[in-house]
Amino acid sequence: MIKRLLTIAILLVLLVVAGSAFYYHWGLQPADPDGETRLIYLPQAQGIWAIASVLRHEDIVRSAPVFYVAYRLYMRTGEAGKLPASYFDISPADSVPTIICSRLRSPAARRITFPEGFTLKQIADRIAASDLLISRQAFVAAARAETVKDLVLFWFESDDLEGYLFPDTYEFAVGTPAYEVVAVMVNNFELRVVGNNKPQIANNPYSLHELLTIASLIEREAGVDKDRRLISSVIYNRLRKGMKLQIDATVQYALPEHKERLLHSDLRVESPYNTYLHAGLPPGPICNPGLACLEAALNPAETDYLYYVVGADGAHIFSQTYTEHLLAIGKARQATQ
């Protein structure tokens, strides 16, 4: 009798062990081989079981207990360290070992490219369209000098950071606060622009803010590379003579929405940025210019040009007198007909 009970007990133990091994192996497999990667937030300081519960609730893993045991095993063998609170890109098509040893080692991050000439609002739109979880309103609110003054290396001449958000490709962790994103972009501007051009900026008759404004005008006006320094020379020449700049791009900036073609009525819009109405430079940059246009602002070509009009090929025709300018306009129009 005792021998029979012992045999039954051994069989039960073997059955439990085999069942547990089978369940553990089953629980390690992908929850959904066809599943897509999703952004999952995993909390910190709530323990591994809380993480396992989140992953099971999100249908990322088959079993919370199996994930818990596996994670403990990998921690004990040095395969996984302490998990920080963060967002992670995880797929139900991943096995539990893949999640622990690969996915959870790198918090989710996004690479975002901001082209030269993007305005603050365009940057905010691109940020909002990404997975960084920053709204357009939050980014615009953060993009003020007062918000980031303790996080950047230099001071500003205005509250608006338009122009100081250096165009580049960045990588940010998902969940990064908006003010930190702004600070990174502005410090990149300080490094790439201010740090590399200190002597030229110091010796220029215009301040950094004014130079940045000139560069933004060049960025929005120049259609081809060779026109940058020539447009810069026109701006300098007009400023020197006290002429209104009459730059269409400043009117576009003043309008609530961008227009493919400006009307004569648009040139009368009341705004300090309207250089058809107001002499001198606008109050600040109208976009965030790239290095090439900043260099053109610092090194204008030596010309007597006061006018330019875009030609059929996208390059500009430059003139010294208004009469020459009118002829250039006629020539440009004929070429497009």
Secondary structure as UniProt FT lines:
FT   HELIX           2..28
FT   TURN            33..34
FT   STRAND          38..42
FT   HELIX           47..57
FT   TURN            58..59
FT   HELIX           64..76
FT   TURN            77..78
FT   STRAND          86..90
FT   TURN            92..93
FT   HELIX           96..101
FT   HELIX           103..105
FT   STRAND          109..113
FT   TURN            116..117
FT   HELIX           120..129
FT   TURN            130..131
FT   HELIX           136..142
FT   HELIX           145..148
FT   TURN            149..151
FT   TURN            162..164
FT   STRAND          169..173
FT   TURN            174..175
FT   HELIX           178..189
FT   HELIX           190..194
FT   TURN            195..196
FT   HELIX           198..203
FT   HELIX           208..221
FT   HELIX           225..227
FT   HELIX           228..241
FT   HELIX           248..254
FT   TURN            264..265
FT   HELIX           266..268
FT   TURN            272..273
FT   TURN            275..277
FT   HELIX           291..298
FT   STRAND          307..310
FT   TURN            312..313
FT   STRAND          316..319
FT   HELIX           322..336
//
